[in-house]
């Protein structure tokens, strides 16, 4: 259990992704880099409808980063 003063949110949303042939892949790479500093991953409801979120969850599982699902909060 984490107290409010112990939580730092690492927001992986990038509203202005750089120009790329496949910008969503660039953003996904950025999000995975940010996960290197995460103690846990919070997954919002509906994540299963977003390819990037599914990949982030898989990365968290494979690297043993704890996952909290919004539905469990």
Secondary structure, 3 states (H helix, E strand, C coil): CCCHHHCCCCCCCCCCCCCCCCHHHHHHHHHHHHHCCCCEEEECCCHHHCHHHHHHHHHHHHCCCEEEEHHHC
